[in-house]
Amino acid sequence: MRYWLMKSEPDDCSIDDLAAMPEQTVAWYGVRNYQARNFMMNQMAVGDRVLFYHASCPEPGIAGIAQVASPAYPDATQFDSSSRFFDPKCRPEQPRWFNVDVRFVRKTRLIGLPELRDTPELANMRVLARGNRLSITPVDPDEWRFITETMLELKTDEL
């Protein structure tokens, strides 16, 4: 099992929105960075755990836990000319962009960006690296355990 941090703008899809969706799943669409796309295509697997991160908002931070619910498949928004994620160079027979489905596990207290930055055990987290703008980053198993067990005080069976 691998662990990920996936950023979502709460105005687009918050952890509460995910919890309220049918089957509590959402397509993680709109990723337009090759490295993040490659994480989904080549490394993510059904059942991987996700730190659901609210980004581009007044209080960015980890807002919940989710899990990868599908293998990667072509992102339909790349072909939709009315979508802000439309890519005129993409063709259905040769998709460029992919997404996975993500399933709600639980909402957590918000672990804000300042708290993450002030935690020495998380100093090497990729999301905290200067200049990092990736919407999907891997999370080290030790970082995952520290966040879930120490900061959120969750037990493995709650995840």
DSSP file with accessible surface (Angstrom, degrees, kcal/mol):
  #  RESIDUE AA STRUCTURE BP1 BP2  ACC     N-H-->O    O-->H-N    N-H-->O    O-->H-N    TCO  KAPPA ALPHA  PHI   PSI    X-CA   Y-CA   Z-CA
    1    1 A M              0   0  135      0, 0.0     2,-0.3     0, 0.0    47,-0.1   0.000 360.0 360.0 360.0 140.0    0.0    0.0    0.0
    2    2 A R        -     0   0  119     43,-0.2    47,-1.6    41,-0.1     2,-0.4  -0.765 360.0-136.9-113.3 165.6    1.1    3.5   -0.8
    3    3 A Y  E     -aB  49 139A  44    136,-0.5   136,-2.6    -2,-0.3     2,-0.3  -0.944  21.1-177.5-126.9 144.3    0.1    6.8    0.7
    4    4 A W  E     -aB  50 138A   1     45,-1.9    47,-3.2    -2,-0.4     2,-0.5  -0.937  25.1-141.2-138.3 156.1   -0.6   10.1   -1.0
    5    5 A L  E     -aB  51 137A   0    132,-2.9   132,-2.4    -2,-0.3     2,-0.5  -0.992  25.4-171.1-115.3 124.8   -1.5   13.7   -0.4
    6    6 A M  E     -aB  52 136A   0     45,-2.4    47,-2.7    -2,-0.5     2,-0.4  -0.985  11.3-144.2-122.7 125.5   -4.1   15.0   -2.9
    7    7 A K  E     +a   53   0A  44    128,-3.2     2,-0.4    -2,-0.5    47,-0.2  -0.709  20.6 174.0 -91.9 137.4   -5.0   18.6   -3.1
    8    8 A S  E     -a   54   0A  15     45,-2.9    47,-2.3    -2,-0.4     7,-0.1  -0.996  34.0-122.4-137.6 141.3   -8.5   19.8   -3.9
    9    9 A E    >>  -     0   0   83     -2,-0.4     4,-2.6    45,-0.2     3,-2.2  -0.739  22.0-140.5 -80.4 122.2   -9.9   23.3   -3.9
   10   10 A P  T 34 S+     0   0   27      0, 0.0     4,-0.4     0, 0.0    -1,-0.1   0.777 101.0  62.8 -59.8 -24.1  -12.8   23.2   -1.4
   11   11 A D  T 34 S+     0   0  166      2,-0.2     3,-0.1     1,-0.1    46,-0.0   0.770 114.6  34.6 -68.0 -23.7  -14.9   25.4   -3.7
   12   12 A D  T <4 S-     0   0   65     -3,-2.2     2,-0.3     1,-0.2    -1,-0.1   0.873 143.6 -13.3 -92.8 -52.8  -14.6   22.6   -6.3
   13   13 A C     <  -     0   0    6     -4,-2.6    -1,-0.2    13,-0.0    -2,-0.2  -0.792  67.8-174.6-155.5 110.8  -14.7   19.5   -4.1
   14   14 A S     >  -     0   0   14     -4,-0.4     4,-2.5    -2,-0.3     5,-0.2  -0.492  44.1-102.1 -96.1 172.7  -14.3   19.6   -0.3
   15   15 A I  H  > S+     0   0    1      1,-0.2     4,-2.3     2,-0.2     5,-0.1   0.886 126.2  53.0 -62.8 -34.1  -14.1   16.7    2.1
   16   16 A D  H  > S+     0   0   82      2,-0.2     4,-1.4     1,-0.2    -1,-0.2   0.899 107.2  51.3 -67.4 -39.1  -17.7   17.4    3.0
   17   17 A D  H  > S+     0   0   68      2,-0.2     4,-0.8     1,-0.2     3,-0.3   0.927 110.2  49.3 -61.3 -45.3  -18.7   17.3   -0.7
   18   18 A L  H >< S+     0   0    0     -4,-2.5     3,-1.1     1,-0.2    86,-0.3   0.925 108.1  53.3 -60.2 -43.6  -17.0   13.9   -1.1
   19   19 A A  H 3< S+     0   0   28     -4,-2.3    -1,-0.2     1,-0.2    -2,-0.2   0.813 111.8  46.9 -61.5 -28.9  -18.8   12.6    2.0
   20   20 A A  H 3< S+     0   0   85     -4,-1.4    -1,-0.2    -3,-0.3    -2,-0.2   0.518  90.1 106.3 -92.5  -5.8  -22.1   13.6    0.4
   21   21 A M  S X< S-     0   0   54     -3,-1.1     3,-2.6    -4,-0.8     5,-0.1  -0.376  86.6 -85.6 -75.3 154.2  -21.5   12.2   -3.1
   22   22 A P  G >  S-     0   0  116      0, 0.0     3,-1.4     0, 0.0    -1,-0.1  -0.327 118.3   0.0 -56.9 133.7  -23.2    9.1   -4.3
   23   23 A E  G 3  S-     0   0  159      1,-0.3    81,-0.1    -3,-0.1     3,-0.1   0.596 115.0 -96.3  58.3   8.3  -21.2    6.1   -3.2
   24   24 A Q  G <  S+     0   0   79     -3,-2.6    80,-2.8     1,-0.2     2,-0.3   0.841  89.9 123.8  52.7  40.6  -18.9    8.7   -1.6
   25   25 A T  E <   -C  103   0A  33     -3,-1.4     2,-0.3    78,-0.2    78,-0.2  -0.926  37.9-174.2-127.5 155.1  -16.6    8.7   -4.6
   26   26 A V  E     -C  102   0A  18     76,-2.0    76,-2.8    -2,-0.3     2,-0.4  -0.994  30.1-115.5-145.2 144.2  -15.3   11.4   -7.0
   27   27 A A  E     -C  101   0A  30     -2,-0.3     2,-1.9    74,-0.2    74,-0.3  -0.685  26.2-134.7 -75.7 129.6  -13.2   11.4  -10.1
   28   28 A W        +     0   0   17     72,-3.3     3,-0.4    -2,-0.4    72,-0.3  -0.545  47.4 167.2 -86.2  74.7   -9.9   13.2   -9.4
   29   29 A Y        +     0   0   80     -2,-1.9     3,-0.1     1,-0.2    70,-0.1  -0.298  37.2  47.5 -90.1 167.1  -10.1   15.1  -12.6
   30   30 A G        +     0   0   12      1,-0.3     2,-0.5    55,-0.1    -1,-0.2   0.494  60.0 151.4  85.9   5.2   -8.3   18.1  -14.0
   31   31 A V        +     0   0    6     -3,-0.4    -1,-0.3    67,-0.3    67,-0.2  -0.585  13.0 172.0 -72.1 120.6   -4.7   17.1  -13.2
   32   32 A R        +     0   0   73     -2,-0.5     2,-0.4    -3,-0.1    -1,-0.1  -0.192  42.8  97.5-126.6  40.8   -2.6   18.8  -15.8
   33   33 A N     >  -     0   0   67      1,-0.1     4,-2.7     0, 0.0     5,-0.2  -0.999  65.8-142.1-127.9 129.0    0.9   18.1  -14.6
   34   34 A Y  H  > S+     0   0  114     -2,-0.4     4,-2.7     1,-0.2     5,-0.2   0.869 100.0  51.2 -61.9 -39.3    2.8   15.2  -16.0
   35   35 A Q  H  > S+     0   0   89      2,-0.2     4,-1.9     1,-0.2    -1,-0.2   0.948 113.1  44.6 -65.6 -45.5    4.4   14.1  -12.8
   36   36 A A  H  > S+     0   0    0      1,-0.2     4,-1.8     2,-0.2    -2,-0.2   0.914 113.8  51.5 -63.9 -40.9    1.1   14.1  -10.9
   37   37 A R  H  X S+     0   0   43     -4,-2.7     4,-2.7     1,-0.2    -2,-0.2   0.924 108.1  51.9 -59.4 -44.3   -0.5   12.2  -13.8
   38   38 A N  H  X>S+     0   0   55     -4,-2.7     4,-3.0     1,-0.2     5,-0.5   0.854 103.7  57.3 -65.0 -34.1    2.3    9.7  -13.8
   39   39 A F  I  X>S+     0   0   10     -4,-1.9     5,-2.2     2,-0.2     4,-1.8   0.947 111.8  42.9 -57.6 -46.9    1.7    9.0  -10.1
   40   40 A M  I  <5S+     0   0    1     -4,-1.8    32,-0.4     3,-0.2    -2,-0.2   0.929 120.7  40.7 -65.3 -45.0   -1.9    8.2  -10.9
   41   41 A M  I  <5S+     0   0   73     -4,-2.7    -2,-0.2     1,-0.1    -1,-0.2   0.875 129.3  23.0 -72.2 -40.0   -1.1    6.1  -13.9
   42   42 A N  I  <5S+     0   0  112     -4,-3.0    -3,-0.2    -5,-0.2    -2,-0.2   0.622 131.2  23.9-108.6 -18.6    2.0    4.2  -12.8
   43   43 A Q  I  <<S+     0   0   76     -4,-1.8    -3,-0.2    -5,-0.5    -4,-0.1   0.690  90.9  92.3-124.0 -30.4    2.0    4.1   -9.0
   44   44 A M      < -     0   0   19     -5,-2.2     2,-0.3    -6,-0.2    28,-0.3  -0.449  49.6-175.9 -72.5 145.0   -1.4    4.4   -7.5
   45   45 A A    >   -     0   0   49     -2,-0.1     3,-2.4    26,-0.1    23,-0.3  -0.966  38.3 -85.2-136.9 152.5   -3.4    1.3   -6.8
   46   46 A V  T 3  S+     0   0   89     -2,-0.3    23,-0.2     1,-0.3     3,-0.1  -0.329 116.9  29.3 -55.3 131.9   -6.9    0.7   -5.6
   47   47 A G  T 3  S+     0   0   21     21,-3.0    -1,-0.3     1,-0.4    22,-0.1   0.157  82.1 138.6  99.1 -16.8   -6.9    0.8   -1.8
   48   48 A D    <   -     0   0    8     -3,-2.4    20,-2.7    19,-0.1    -1,-0.4  -0.295  54.8-117.5 -56.4 147.0   -4.0    3.2   -1.4
   49   49 A R  E     -aD   3  67A  47    -47,-1.6   -45,-1.9    18,-0.2     2,-0.4  -0.632  27.2-157.6 -94.1 151.0   -4.7    5.8    1.3
   50   50 A V  E     -aD   4  66A   0     16,-2.8    16,-2.5    -2,-0.2     2,-0.7  -0.984  18.5-143.1-133.3 132.2   -5.0    9.5    0.7
   51   51 A L  E     -aD   5  65A   0    -47,-3.2   -45,-2.4    -2,-0.4     2,-0.7  -0.877  29.5-141.4 -86.3 115.2   -4.6   12.6    2.9
   52   52 A F  E     -aD   6  64A   0     12,-2.6    11,-3.2    -2,-0.7    12,-1.1  -0.746  22.7-165.0 -85.1 114.1   -7.4   14.8    1.4
   53   53 A Y  E     -aD   7  62A  10    -47,-2.7   -45,-2.9    -2,-0.7     2,-0.5  -0.883  16.6-141.4-111.8 125.0   -5.9   18.3    1.4
   54   54 A H  E     -aD   8  61A  26      7,-3.1     7,-1.9    -2,-0.5     2,-0.3  -0.763  32.2-179.6 -82.5 125.0   -7.9   21.6    1.0
   55   55 A A        +     0   0   13    -47,-2.3     4,-0.1    -2,-0.5    80,-0.0  -0.801  50.3  27.4-124.1 163.8   -5.8   24.0   -1.1
   56   56 A S  S    S+     0   0   93     -2,-0.3    -1,-0.2     1,-0.2   -47,-0.0   0.922  96.2 106.8  51.6  51.6   -6.2   27.5   -2.5
   57   57 A C  S    S-     0   0   33     -3,-0.2    -1,-0.2   -47,-0.1   -48,-0.0  -0.916  88.6 -91.6-147.9 170.2   -8.4   28.5    0.4
   58   58 A P  S    S+     0   0  137      0, 0.0    -2,-0.1     0, 0.0    -1,-0.0   0.848 121.2  29.6 -58.7 -35.3   -8.2   30.7    3.5
   59   59 A E  S    S-     0   0  141     -4,-0.1    -5,-0.1     2,-0.1     2,-0.1  -0.710  80.7-169.9-126.4  82.7   -7.1   27.7    5.7
   60   60 A P        +     0   0   35      0, 0.0    53,-2.0     0, 0.0     2,-0.3  -0.402  32.9  99.4 -70.3 147.2   -5.2   25.1    3.6
   61   61 A G  E    S-DE  54 112A   0     -7,-1.9    -7,-3.1    51,-0.3     2,-0.4  -0.921  74.5 -44.5 162.3 179.4   -4.5   21.8    5.2
   62   62 A I  E     +DE  53 111A   0     49,-2.0    49,-2.4    -2,-0.3    -9,-0.3  -0.590  47.5 169.9 -75.3 125.4   -5.4   18.2    5.6
   63   63 A A  E     -     0   0A   5    -11,-3.2    45,-2.0    -2,-0.4     2,-0.3   0.451  55.4 -21.0-117.5  -8.1   -9.1   17.9    6.1
   64   64 A G  E     -DE  52 107A   0    -12,-1.1   -12,-2.6    43,-0.3     2,-0.4  -0.991  60.3 -92.0-179.0-177.7   -9.8   14.1    5.8
   65   65 A I  E     +DE  51 106A   0     41,-3.2    40,-2.2    -2,-0.3    41,-2.0  -0.948  38.6 163.6-120.0 138.6   -8.8   10.6    4.8
   66   66 A A  E     -DE  50 104A   0    -16,-2.5   -16,-2.8    -2,-0.4     2,-0.3  -0.794  22.5-136.2-137.9-178.8   -9.8    9.0    1.5
   67   67 A Q  E     -DE  49 103A  45     36,-2.0    36,-3.2   -18,-0.3     2,-0.3  -0.988  29.0 -99.7-143.2 152.5   -8.6    6.0   -0.5
   68   68 A V  E     - E   0 102A   0    -20,-2.7   -21,-3.0    -2,-0.3    34,-0.3  -0.581  37.3-178.5 -70.1 128.1   -8.0    5.3   -4.2
   69   69 A A        +     0   0   23     32,-3.4    33,-0.2    -2,-0.3    -1,-0.1   0.428  57.5  25.1-113.5  -4.0  -11.1    3.6   -5.5
   70   70 A S  S    S-     0   0   13     31,-0.9    -1,-0.2   -25,-0.1    31,-0.1  -0.990  78.7-101.9-152.7 157.6  -10.2    2.9   -9.2
   71   71 A P        -     0   0   93      0, 0.0    30,-0.2     0, 0.0    28,-0.1  -0.334  62.4 -76.0 -68.9 166.5   -7.3    2.4  -11.5
   72   72 A A        +     0   0   32    -32,-0.4    28,-0.2   -28,-0.3    26,-0.0  -0.343  57.9 172.5 -65.1 143.1   -6.3    5.3  -13.6
   73   73 A Y  E     -F   99   0B  82     26,-2.3    26,-2.5    -3,-0.1     3,-0.0  -0.963  43.2 -68.5-147.0 161.0   -8.6    6.0  -16.6
   74   74 A P  E     -F   98   0B  58      0, 0.0     2,-0.7     0, 0.0    24,-0.3  -0.233  48.0-121.5 -58.4 134.3   -8.8    8.8  -19.2
   75   75 A D    >   -     0   0    2     22,-2.5     3,-1.4     1,-0.2     4,-0.3  -0.677  16.7-153.5 -76.5 114.2  -10.0   12.2  -17.8
   76   76 A A  G >  S+     0   0   72     -2,-0.7     3,-1.6     1,-0.3     4,-0.5   0.768  86.3  72.4 -63.6 -24.5  -13.1   13.1  -19.8
   77   77 A T  G >  S+     0   0   25      1,-0.3     3,-0.8     2,-0.2    -1,-0.3   0.775  83.3  69.1 -66.9 -21.8  -12.6   16.8  -19.2
   78   78 A Q  G <  S+     0   0    0     -3,-1.4     9,-2.3     1,-0.2    12,-0.3   0.775 105.0  41.8 -66.2 -21.8   -9.7   16.9  -21.6
   79   79 A F  G <  S+     0   0   65     -3,-1.6     2,-0.8    -4,-0.3    -1,-0.2   0.491  92.4  95.7-100.9  -6.7  -12.1   16.3  -24.5
   80   80 A D    X   -     0   0   74     -3,-0.8     3,-2.3    -4,-0.5     6,-0.2  -0.774  57.4-161.8 -94.1 106.7  -14.9   18.6  -23.3
   81   81 A S  T 3  S+     0   0   99     -2,-0.8    -1,-0.2     1,-0.3     5,-0.1   0.688  90.8  56.5 -63.8 -16.5  -14.5   22.0  -25.0
   82   82 A S  T 3  S+     0   0  103      3,-0.0    -1,-0.3    -3,-0.0     2,-0.3   0.538  90.4  94.6 -90.3  -4.2  -16.7   23.7  -22.4
   83   83 A S  S X  S-     0   0   25     -3,-2.3     3,-1.7    -6,-0.2     0, 0.0  -0.615  76.8-134.4 -88.0 145.6  -14.5   22.5  -19.5
   84   84 A R  T 3  S+     0   0  168     -2,-0.3    -1,-0.1     1,-0.3    -3,-0.1   0.662 109.9  57.2 -68.9 -11.8  -11.7   24.7  -18.1
   85   85 A F  T 3  S+     0   0   38     -5,-0.1    -1,-0.3    -8,-0.1   -55,-0.1   0.274  77.3 135.5-101.0  10.3   -9.6   21.5  -18.3
   86   86 A F    <   -     0   0   81     -3,-1.7    -8,-0.2    -6,-0.2    -7,-0.2  -0.299  37.2-164.2 -60.1 138.2  -10.1   21.1  -22.1
   87   87 A D    >   -     0   0   24     -9,-2.3     3,-2.1   -10,-0.1     9,-0.1  -0.924   8.8-161.2-127.7 105.3   -7.0   20.2  -24.0
   88   88 A P  T 3  S+     0   0   79      0, 0.0    -1,-0.1     0, 0.0    -2,-0.0   0.687  89.2  61.9 -63.6 -15.9   -7.4   20.7  -27.8
   89   89 A K  T 3  S+     0   0  154     -3,-0.1     2,-0.3     2,-0.0   -11,-0.0   0.566  87.1  94.9 -84.1  -8.5   -4.3   18.5  -28.5
   90   90 A C    <   -     0   0    6     -3,-2.1    -3,-0.1   -12,-0.3     3,-0.0  -0.613  52.5-170.5 -90.3 144.8   -6.0   15.4  -26.9
   91   91 A R  B >   -G   94   0C 131      3,-0.9     3,-2.0    -2,-0.3   -12,-0.0  -0.979  32.1-122.1-129.1 143.3   -8.0   12.8  -28.8
   92   92 A P  T 3  S+     0   0   90      0, 0.0    -1,-0.1     0, 0.0   -13,-0.0   0.841 114.8  53.9 -54.4 -33.9  -10.1   10.0  -27.3
   93   93 A E  T 3  S+     0   0  146      1,-0.3    -3,-0.0    -3,-0.0     0, 0.0   0.658 122.5  29.0 -76.7 -13.6   -8.0    7.4  -29.1
   94   94 A Q  B <  S-G   91   0C 157     -3,-2.0    -3,-0.9     0, 0.0    -1,-0.3  -0.507  82.7-171.9-142.5  70.4   -4.8    8.9  -27.6
   95   95 A P        -     0   0   36      0, 0.0     3,-0.1     0, 0.0    -5,-0.0  -0.303  12.1-171.3 -66.1 148.5   -5.7   10.5  -24.2
   96   96 A R        +     0   0   72      1,-0.1     2,-0.4   -21,-0.1    -6,-0.0   0.695  66.5  57.0-105.1 -33.0   -3.0   12.5  -22.5
   97   97 A W        -     0   0   11    -22,-0.2   -22,-2.5   -10,-0.1     2,-0.3  -0.854  61.5-177.3-113.3 141.9   -4.6   13.1  -19.1
   98   98 A F  E     -F   74   0B  36     -2,-0.4     2,-0.3   -24,-0.3   -67,-0.3  -0.824   5.3-169.5-130.8 163.4   -5.9   10.5  -16.6
   99   99 A N  E     -F   73   0B   3    -26,-2.5   -26,-2.3    -2,-0.3     2,-0.3  -0.927  11.4-142.5-143.3 169.2   -7.6   10.5  -13.2
  100  100 A V        -     0   0    1     -2,-0.3   -72,-3.3   -72,-0.3     2,-0.4  -0.874  26.9-110.7-123.2 161.6   -8.5    8.0  -10.5
  101  101 A D  E     -C   27   0A  42     -2,-0.3   -32,-3.4   -74,-0.3   -31,-0.9  -0.773  29.6-154.8 -90.2 144.4  -11.6    7.8   -8.4
  102  102 A V  E     -CE  26  68A   0    -76,-2.8   -76,-2.0    -2,-0.4     2,-0.4  -0.965   3.0-151.0-122.2 136.0  -11.2    8.6   -4.7
  103  103 A R  E     -CE  25  67A  85    -36,-3.2   -36,-2.0    -2,-0.4   -78,-0.2  -0.897  21.3-112.7-111.2 138.5  -13.5    7.3   -2.0
  104  104 A F  E     + E   0  66A  36    -80,-2.8   -38,-0.2    -2,-0.4     3,-0.1  -0.380  36.0 166.7 -63.6 135.8  -14.3    9.0    1.3
  105  105 A V  E     -     0   0A  39    -40,-2.2     2,-0.3     1,-0.3   -39,-0.2   0.669  61.9 -35.6-113.0 -54.5  -13.0    7.3    4.5
  106  106 A R  E     - E   0  65A  79    -41,-2.0   -41,-3.2    53,-0.1    -1,-0.3  -0.965  47.4-116.2-167.8 152.2  -13.5   10.0    7.1
  107  107 A K  E     - E   0  64A 105     -2,-0.3   -43,-0.3   -43,-0.2     2,-0.3  -0.645  36.8-170.5 -85.0 148.3  -13.4   13.7    7.9
  108  108 A T  E     -     0   0A  19    -45,-2.0     3,-0.0    -2,-0.3    44,-0.0  -0.812  34.4 -78.0-128.2 174.4  -10.7   14.8   10.4
  109  109 A R  E     -     0   0A 113     -2,-0.3     2,-0.5     1,-0.1    -1,-0.1  -0.384  63.4 -93.9 -64.3 154.8   -9.9   17.9   12.2
  110  110 A L  E     -     0   0A  58    -47,-0.1     2,-0.9     1,-0.0   -47,-0.2  -0.615  32.2-160.1 -75.8 123.9   -8.1   20.4    9.9
  111  111 A I  E     - E   0  62A   0    -49,-2.4   -49,-2.0    -2,-0.5    -1,-0.0  -0.903  25.6-147.3-101.4  98.9   -4.3   20.1   10.2
  112  112 A G  E  >  - E   0  61A  15     -2,-0.9     4,-2.4   -51,-0.2   -51,-0.3  -0.200  21.0-107.8 -70.2 160.8   -3.4   23.4    8.8
  113  113 A L  H  > S+     0   0   35    -53,-2.0     4,-2.8     1,-0.2     5,-0.2   0.896 118.4  54.7 -55.8 -43.0   -0.3   24.2    6.7
  114  114 A P  H  > S+     0   0   87      0, 0.0     4,-1.9     0, 0.0    -1,-0.2   0.924 109.1  48.4 -60.0 -39.7    1.4   26.2    9.6
  115  115 A E  H  4 S+     0   0   69     -3,-0.2     4,-0.3     2,-0.2    -2,-0.2   0.914 111.7  49.5 -66.3 -41.0    1.0   23.1   11.9
  116  116 A L  H >< S+     0   0    0     -4,-2.4     3,-1.3     1,-0.2     6,-0.2   0.938 112.2  48.2 -60.7 -45.5    2.4   20.8    9.3
  117  117 A R  H 3< S+     0   0  139     -4,-2.8    -1,-0.2     1,-0.3    -2,-0.2   0.819 109.5  53.3 -64.8 -31.6    5.4   23.2    8.8
  118  118 A D  T 3< S+     0   0  130     -4,-1.9    -1,-0.3    -5,-0.2    -2,-0.2   0.374  87.4  94.0 -86.3   5.0    6.0   23.5   12.5
  119  119 A T    X   -     0   0   18     -3,-1.3     3,-2.2    -4,-0.3     4,-0.2  -0.861  60.9-159.6-103.5 107.2    6.2   19.7   13.0
  120  120 A P  G >  S+     0   0  103      0, 0.0     3,-1.7     0, 0.0     4,-0.2   0.839  89.5  63.5 -55.5 -34.5    9.8   18.5   12.8
  121  121 A E  G 3  S+     0   0  111      1,-0.3     3,-0.2     2,-0.1    25,-0.1   0.672 106.7  45.4 -65.4 -14.4    8.7   14.9   12.0
  122  122 A L  G X  S+     0   0    0     -3,-2.2     3,-2.4    -6,-0.2    -1,-0.3   0.253  74.6 116.0-111.2  12.3    7.2   16.2    8.8
  123  123 A A  T <  S+     0   0   70     -3,-1.7    -1,-0.1     1,-0.3    -2,-0.1   0.772  78.7  47.7 -56.2 -28.0   10.1   18.4    7.7
  124  124 A N  T 3  S+     0   0  145     -4,-0.2    -1,-0.3    -3,-0.2     2,-0.1   0.343  77.0 131.8 -97.7   7.2   10.7   16.3    4.6
  125  125 A M    X   -     0   0    4     -3,-2.4     3,-1.3     1,-0.1     4,-0.4  -0.392  58.7-135.6 -60.8 133.4    7.1   16.1    3.4
  126  126 A R  G >  S+     0   0   97     12,-0.4     3,-1.4     1,-0.3    -1,-0.1   0.834 101.8  62.6 -62.0 -34.1    7.1   16.9   -0.3
  127  127 A V  G 3  S+     0   0   10      1,-0.3    -1,-0.3    11,-0.2     5,-0.1   0.787 104.2  50.2 -63.6 -22.4    4.0   19.1    0.0
  128  128 A L  G <  S+     0   0   18     -3,-1.3    -1,-0.3    -6,-0.2    -2,-0.2   0.516  83.3 117.7 -92.6  -5.8    6.1   21.4    2.3
  129  129 A A  S X  S-     0   0   55     -3,-1.4     3,-2.2    -4,-0.4    -5,-0.0  -0.372  78.7 -98.7 -65.7 138.3    9.1   21.6   -0.1
  130  130 A R  T 3  S+     0   0  243      1,-0.3    -1,-0.1    -2,-0.1     3,-0.1  -0.308 107.8  11.9 -56.5 130.4    9.8   25.1   -1.3
  131  131 A G  T 3  S+     0   0   71      1,-0.3     2,-0.3    -3,-0.1    -1,-0.3   0.405  87.2 147.0  82.5  -2.6    8.3   25.7   -4.8
  132  132 A N    <   +     0   0   38     -3,-2.2    -1,-0.3     1,-0.2    -5,-0.0  -0.516   9.9 158.7 -69.9 126.6    6.2   22.5   -4.7
  133  133 A R        +     0   0  221     -2,-0.3    -1,-0.2    -3,-0.1     2,-0.1   0.229  24.6 133.3-128.2   8.9    2.9   23.0   -6.6
  134  134 A L        -     0   0   13      1,-0.1     3,-0.1    -8,-0.1    -2,-0.0  -0.387  48.7-150.0 -65.1 138.9    2.0   19.4   -7.4
  135  135 A S  S    S+     0   0   33      1,-0.2  -128,-3.2    -2,-0.1     2,-0.4   0.623  87.1  41.8 -83.4 -13.6   -1.6   18.5   -6.6
  136  136 A I  E     +B    6   0A   0   -130,-0.2  -130,-0.2  -132,-0.0    -1,-0.2  -0.994  69.0 167.5-134.5 126.4   -0.6   14.9   -5.9
  137  137 A T  E     -B    5   0A   1   -132,-2.4  -132,-2.9    -2,-0.4     2,-0.1  -0.994  35.6-111.2-136.7 145.7    2.5   13.9   -3.9
  138  138 A P  E     -B    4   0A  33      0, 0.0   -12,-0.4     0, 0.0     2,-0.4  -0.420  27.4-145.7 -69.3 151.3    3.6   10.7   -2.3
  139  139 A V  E     -B    3   0A   8   -136,-2.6  -136,-0.5   -14,-0.1   -14,-0.1  -0.986  17.7-120.2-119.9 128.9    3.6   10.5    1.5
  140  140 A D     >  -     0   0   78     -2,-0.4     4,-2.7     1,-0.1     3,-0.4  -0.399  23.8-120.5 -63.6 141.7    6.3    8.4    3.3
  141  141 A P  H  > S+     0   0   55      0, 0.0     4,-2.6     0, 0.0     5,-0.2   0.859 114.9  52.9 -54.4 -36.0    4.8    5.6    5.4
  142  142 A D  H  > S+     0   0  102      2,-0.2     4,-2.4     1,-0.2     5,-0.2   0.892 109.6  48.1 -67.4 -38.0    6.4    7.1    8.6
  143  143 A E  H  > S+     0   0   22     -3,-0.4     4,-2.8     2,-0.2     5,-0.2   0.922 111.3  51.1 -64.8 -44.0    4.8   10.5    7.8
  144  144 A W  H  X S+     0   0   10     -4,-2.7     4,-3.0     1,-0.2     5,-0.3   0.945 112.0  46.4 -57.3 -49.7    1.5    8.8    7.2
  145  145 A R  H  X>S+     0   0   98     -4,-2.6     4,-2.9     1,-0.2     5,-0.7   0.910 112.4  50.1 -61.2 -43.3    1.7    7.0   10.6
  146  146 A F  I  X>S+     0   0   42     -4,-2.4     5,-2.0     3,-0.2     4,-1.6   0.943 114.8  43.5 -62.1 -46.9    2.8   10.2   12.4
  147  147 A I  I  <>S+     0   0    0     -4,-2.8     5,-1.9     3,-0.2     6,-0.3   0.957 122.2  37.0 -63.5 -50.6   -0.1   12.2   11.0
  148  148 A T  I  <5S+     0   0    1     -4,-3.0     6,-3.2    -5,-0.2    -2,-0.2   0.919 127.8  32.0 -73.2 -42.0   -2.8    9.6   11.5
  149  149 A E  I  <5S+     0   0   89     -4,-2.9    -3,-0.2    -5,-0.3    -2,-0.2   0.878 132.0  25.3 -85.4 -39.3   -1.7    8.1   14.8
  150  150 A T  I  <<S+     0   0   80     -4,-1.6    -3,-0.2    -5,-0.7    -4,-0.1   0.923 130.2  32.8 -92.8 -52.3   -0.1   11.1   16.6
  151  151 A M  I   <S+     0   0   20     -5,-2.0    -3,-0.2     1,-0.2    -4,-0.2   0.871 135.5  26.1 -76.6 -36.9   -1.7   14.2   15.1
  152  152 A L  S   <S-     0   0   22     -5,-1.9    -1,-0.2    -6,-0.3    -3,-0.2   0.550  94.0-138.2-101.6 -11.8   -5.1   12.7   14.4
  153  153 A E        +     0   0  157     -6,-0.3     2,-0.3     1,-0.2    -4,-0.2   0.881  47.5 154.3  54.5  45.1   -5.0   10.0   17.1
  154  154 A L        -     0   0   13     -6,-3.2     2,-0.3    -7,-0.1    -1,-0.2  -0.744  39.4-133.7-102.3 151.0   -6.6    7.5   14.8
  155  155 A K    >   -     0   0  140     -2,-0.3     3,-2.3     1,-0.1     4,-0.3  -0.725  27.9-111.0 -98.0 153.4   -6.2    3.7   15.0
  156  156 A T  G >  S+     0   0  108     -2,-0.3     3,-1.9     1,-0.3    -1,-0.1   0.870 117.5  58.4 -52.3 -39.1   -5.4    1.6   11.9
  157  157 A D  G 3  S+     0   0  142      1,-0.3    -1,-0.3     2,-0.2    -3,-0.0   0.640  98.1  61.4 -71.0  -9.9   -8.9    0.1   12.0
  158  158 A E  G <         0   0   75     -3,-2.3    -1,-0.3     1,-0.2    -2,-0.2   0.492 360.0 360.0 -87.5  -6.1  -10.4    3.6   11.7
  159  159 A L    <         0   0   25     -3,-1.9    -1,-0.2    -4,-0.3    -2,-0.2   0.305 360.0 360.0-108.3 360.0   -8.8    4.1    8.4
